[in-house]
Amino acid sequence: MADLKTDAIVLKRVNYREGDRIITFLTPDGRLSAIAKGARKEKSKLAGGIEMFTLSSIVVHQNDSKKTEKVADDSFGILTSARPKEFYHQIISDLETLELASSFLKQVSRLSHQIDSADLFNLLHQTLSALNSTQSDASTKQLIKIYFHLNQARISGEEINVFFDRDGQRLEASATYDWDNFEKVLIRRPDGEGMIDQNVIKILRLILSTNIHVILKIKNLYTYLPILSYIAS
């Protein structure tokens, strides 16, 4: 079978035999596992491209057997090249940022068993890149976390409805709404005293349709973090 060339982010690494590793990647086409022969040996050419929190360009020589998670040589392709493109070094320099990024990897890893989607790869790529440039800003990290959870829900088919309320009525700019955290829907408040107004709804729509780096440039967004966090939770 022809070699597979793709961009990839490492989801996990498992030591195998004396000097090898089994690497599980997330690619734009889904989850992929491969054996990195000699990766644990000194001066391995693969080492830099299989570090955690690295976007790499990889080449995998695939065999004809079906990909599984079993530890057997014929169950995986062979990683023949791994060239780092982006190393998110700032993430590993801050414990809180590292914990948040690690939680993203774990959630994406679980979801990738059911979903093969370029959207999932793009979400992980965007959020790791954003965390790498904002590791010292607590409010920005909170916004990135909100962005991740709302878009993870969208990709998994549980996207919140930001156009219609619980009763199927189109959301109105002059109305206010409350959030039902059980049904995951917006409920119109007849008295106009709801927590969610047109500004929050606009932000939610942007989060669900726009690159994270664009979201981070929006001014005065951080005043809405409490209600956005409540909805994303």
Beta strands, then each sheet from edge to edge (+ up, - down):
strand 1: 3-16
strand 2: 20-27
strand 3: 30-36
strand 4: 54-61
strand 5: 77-87
strand 6: 177-180
strand 7: 185-188
sheet 1: 1+ 2- 3+ 5+ 4- 1+
sheet 2: 6+ 7-
end
